[in-house]
């Protein structure tokens, strides 16, 4: 039993660097409650932080892992392995059985026992490491299988393989992954031929590396070949290796100290003491190894991986840009007008080829970026206690909008063999400083409104035609402005607002308009009984006597006198007839409503009780007038029953109409304003162009001028929910057009206005029938 136990320990020592000391499994196989309790007392976790075990421990020094890391850093990111095992001897350790069987002494090697005794009762971590761990390892073998293993491993650089196949290299042997799969599958059938073919492919290409491994007896026909000298431990899902920490066979006073030493050996490479505190673990480095907490080898490897990922990312984007689908898409884009990112996106969606190729790019670059982010996160963890910050280079993700703008840059900013950046809002290029200009010809923009309707064939940067409502001027589209309408009808006077206000206050004769006073109920400068309703008219018969003028009303002034002690209060209603016609085609002034002016009364310095009544419209509320109708009513001003307010009553409500309340007289009535030029024959000729246009341009010009006249006339309406249709009154009474002709003209103007940019629905209130 002693020899058998010695065999188990020797096996443990022989294979501890290859299969025994696994990085994440140092304590996971310690399945005894006592070991867990000891770990809790020491403040340790069951799983160690990855950064502590990144480049430390026997696993990282094993031949298989070292070879894999070396190949990976060379670019071989894919490994194919085919193997078979021959295992017939089951090896079991009797150590734990003897320990648990009635306290018999453990059948251990005398040298091992002597090493334990030499440690003493309180050995240091260095003593345990030098006398136990370095000689015998950290674990011993519980059970496993002895036999032989034969394997073929192929490392593949898929990037080089895909470039050789896609590029059509003349020197390429034309092999693919499928070829490698077939060769690997035939390895155990025809080993010599398979190795010869793989050797030839490895010489002809740098895309693969082949390794063959044959250990132990490779057959089971003769059991004599399966001896303990040549056999090896085999490990597979069918043949597992079970390990146990050495602390379970050590004396109790050494167990906790051995765990600390093992952690320091595995986690800190014996360069410091392993410490865990506040959910964090690290190495307290010794003076000889101040940088033991920084896995520099792994940090450099990850930095190199980030560089490799960035190169692969650049290559993937370049391959997409050079792909036939992308190049064909760019060549098919229209060049006779300027495109924007929305137009590129529309054509992109209509092209299934480039859309599918871009999806492939998204998947490949997404995988690369995800891998880079994982490496960056791990790199931050690894360099947590390093003295220098790691070099992190991560490519910036290129969104779909980046490619839209890049296509625009190719189209418009790629002169002189240099590609700049197209700035869509400014329609210009940003070129590198050290190179000549990269901006090419940027065509005109076709669209609605101010944009071109089409571009010129001779010069694509200039417009050939414009949209309705715009005119072509020096290759650009501008708002179409109507010609001056002053020779058709006048609207403005030379007087400024302040000048006009001063003249109205002074009732200057220069802005006084001569009008005819007409009334059947009263006469000027005569006293009359105002108890009944009186009607007075001030009229200008310009449509009969002055057909080449229209008149603008700026203000009204009346001088009204009352008898002494009269309680009557005049009440005036004013109607305006703009261009003639019947009285029903007049509108009433909304005096003192919606910010409209109110009457201003000024007492005269004379013996009689006389007042000047003035209504000032000014430029803000001026309007056309042909006739002004005054309706005079009277009301009685008296004090309320409470004596604190004034009440107005109708005369008939107070007393018998035979009783007189006083008399009233109007000394003068005056209208202020000015007359303007009006040419009805010229407007008639303008209307004729709607039916008999010489050219399309002249018809549009006539319509534009009529719309301008209509809007300016109706703009002089009184305040209200909708403007009054004064333009129809002008056509009806000053141009003497029929109702049918007026309706036809208004409909033509409405259709033309709807075609103009920023047009609004034009609604008015009818005034003239």
SULGIPE-V587084 format. One record per backbone hydrogen bond with DSSP energy under -1.0 kcal/mol. CO is the residue of the C=O (numbers start at 0). NH is the residue of the N-H. Records with the same first field share a line. If there is no record, write none. Layout:
CO->NH / NH
//
This chain:
0->4
1->5
2->6
3->7
4->8
5->9
6->10
7->11
8->12
9->13
10->14
14->18 / 19
15->20
19->21
26->29
28->30
31->35
32->36
33->37
34->38
35->39
36->40
37->41
38->43
39->42
58->61
61->65
62->66
63->67
64->68
65->69
66->70
67->71
68->72
70->75
71->74
74->76
77->155
79->153
81->151
83->149
85->147
88->145
90->143
93->97
94->98
95->99
99->101
100->103
105->107
108->112
109->113
110->114
111->115
112->116
113->117
123->127
124->128
125->129
126->130
127->131 / 132
128->133
131->135
132->136
137->245
139->243
141->92
142->241
143->90
144->233
145->87 / 88
146->231
147->85
148->214
149->83
150->212
151->81
152->210
153->79
154->208
155->77
156->160
157->161
158->162
159->163
160->164
161->165
162->166
163->168
168->171
175->179
176->180
177->181
178->182
179->183
180->184
181->185
183->186
185->189
189->193
190->194
191->195
192->196
193->197
194->198
195->199
196->200
197->201
198->202
199->203
200->204
206->156
208->154
210->152
212->150
214->148
221->224
224->226
226->230
231->146
238->235
241->141 / 142
243->139
244->247
245->248
250->253
253->257
254->258
255->259
256->260
257->261
258->262
259->263
260->264
261->265
262->266
263->267 / 269
267->270
270->285
272->283
274->281
279->276
281->274
282->284
283->272
288->291
290->293
293->295
294->298
295->299
296->300
297->301
298->302
299->303
300->304
301->305
302->306
303->307
304->308
305->309
306->310
307->311
308->312
309->313
310->314
311->315
312->316
313->317
314->318
315->319
316->320
317->321
322->326
323->327
324->328
325->329
326->330
327->331
339->343
340->344
341->345
342->346
343->347
344->348
345->349
347->350
350->354
351->355
352->356
353->357
354->358
355->359
356->360
357->361
358->362
359->363
360->364
361->365
362->366
363->367
364->368
365->369
366->370
367->371
368->372
369->373
370->374
371->375
372->376
373->377
374->378
375->379
376->380
377->381
378->382
380->383
382->385
398->402
399->403
400->404
401->405
402->406
403->407
404->408
405->409
406->410
407->411
408->412
411->439
412->419
414->417
420->429
422->426 / 427
427->422
429->420
437->414
443->337
444->451
447->450
451->446
453->463 / 464
458->461
459->443
461->455
464->452 / 453
466->469
468->479
470->477
472->475
474->462
475->472
477->470
484->487 / 488
487->678
495->499
496->500
497->501
498->502
499->503
500->504
501->505
502->507
507->510
508->511
510->672
515->538
517->536
522->525
527->663
533->631
535->629
536->517
537->627
538->515
539->541
540->543 / 544
545->548
547->677
549->675
550->624
551->673
552->622
553->616 / 617
554->671
555->614
556->669
557->612
558->666
559->610
560->664
562->565
566->636
568->634
570->632
572->630
573->588
574->628
575->586
576->625 / 626
581->584
582->585
586->575
588->590
589->592
592->595
596->591
599->613
601->611
603->605
607->609
608->561
609->603
610->559
611->601
612->557
613->599
614->555
616->620
622->552
625->539
626->576
627->537
628->574
629->535
630->572
631->533
632->570
634->568
635->648
637->646
644->639
646->637
648->635
649->652
650->653 / 654
655->658
662->562
663->527
664->560
665->524
667->558
669->556
670->512
671->553 / 554
673->551
675->549
676->489
678->682
679->683
680->684
681->685
682->686
683->687
684->688
686->689
687->690 / 691
694->698
695->699
696->700
697->701
698->702
699->703
700->704
701->705
702->706
703->707
704->708
705->709
706->710
707->711
708->712
709->713
710->714
712->715
713->716
722->764
723->725
725->729
726->730
727->731
728->732
729->733 / 734
730->736
737->741
738->742
739->743
740->744
741->745
742->746
743->747
744->748
745->749
746->750
747->751
748->752
749->753
752->755
755->758
764->724
//
